[in-house]
Amino acid sequence: MMPLPRKLTLLEACRGIAALLIVAFHTTGLFRLKFGEPFLGSIFAFGDAGVDFFFVLSGFFFAISSIKYAGEKSQMTIFFYKKLVRIYPFYLLVTAAVIPMYILFPQFGSGHERGVKVILKSLLLLPQDNFPILSVAWFLSHIVLFYFVFGWAIFFRSRLASILVGSWLALSAMVMAVDLCLGFDFLHRLNFLVGFFFSYHNLEFALGGLVAIAIQSAVRKRFSALPTFIVGCLGFAAFGMVEVYFLNLSSPALHYYEFFAYGLTSAVIVLGAALVDIQHHLKPNRYFSSLGKASYAIYLTHYLLLSIFTKLILSLGNLGIGIRTSAMVLSGLATVLIGIAIHKVI
């Protein structure tokens, strides 16, 4: 097995940048929703692509951290405990802070947030037809599913496990193909569980795992680290500009554009960044390092904080578009800094 450096500096920086993209995406959406104007020319309207990057990166880190446990069934309980404890405690803390707000001020939500079933499913990160109480946590429901499916396959390491996981991924690809032929989100509209269990995000997670396997094998020798990383970044950015300026941003077809545009280029970015880290042992930059480490806290808290800041800006009355734009830029920056502070404290 190829030894990895203790600090994957460039990958950590990429994770932080992906978090910034998601913050910029929601800032753009809230600005258009509340003020009816594009934010900074809508240049960050593709920022939700940061989520596709997170799925690929999660698959990569899961594979890197779990491959040593292959076939070690005795380690399964502690392994899953370590994985889930990285997700649930902080998530439950943030969700517990949000629930009273929806109960006391239902106008802040769409109404479903007060349902007992919704609250229970949200706390457990179970799939549901609505967004969870903390809307951005839909991402975590998929991550928990991945952990159990791929973890089961790794620990049991049998032909049956490989066949079942391979079949699951093949079905995910088939669902995507059917949707492309019959109408985007066709099967998801029939049953939301089909859309959840056979989401194309399964394929993005698997792509990250394949990248991890590639850098542990002779395949890595076929790639030049820095050119691979640069090509991935340029491709990601180019597809983003195509989405913003040439595609219909409200079309369900964007789901599958995102997979082909951002899922695949994210895999190239992760491959290139990992190889750069391995070959060059970059010196950590403390700002990017802090941003990357705090990405989970930023992700979970940013939308709530942005919503609060947006309401404060609205309460100031009919400000000029320039002042509103500047205020939203400062709100986005404050959101990121608060996320970093929360990470360091909690």
Secondary structure, 3 states (H helix, E strand, C coil): CCCCCCCCHHHHHHHHHHHHHHHHHHHHHHHHHHHCCCCHHHCCCCCCHHHHHHHHHHHHHHHHHHHHHCCCHHHHHHHHHHHHHCCHHHHHHHHHHHHHHHHHCHHHCCCHHHCHHHHHHHHHCCCCCCCCCCHHHHHHHHHHHHHHHHHHHHHHCCHHHHHHHHHHHHHHHHHHHHHHHHCCCHHHHHCHHHHHHCCCHHHHHHHHHHHHHHHCCHHHHHCCHHHHHHHHHHHHHHHHHHHHHHCCCCCCCHHHHHHHHHHHHHHHHHHHHHHHHHHHCCCCCHHHHHHHHCHHHHHHHHHHHHHHHHHHHHHCCCCCHHHHHHHHHHHHHHHHHHHHHHHHHC
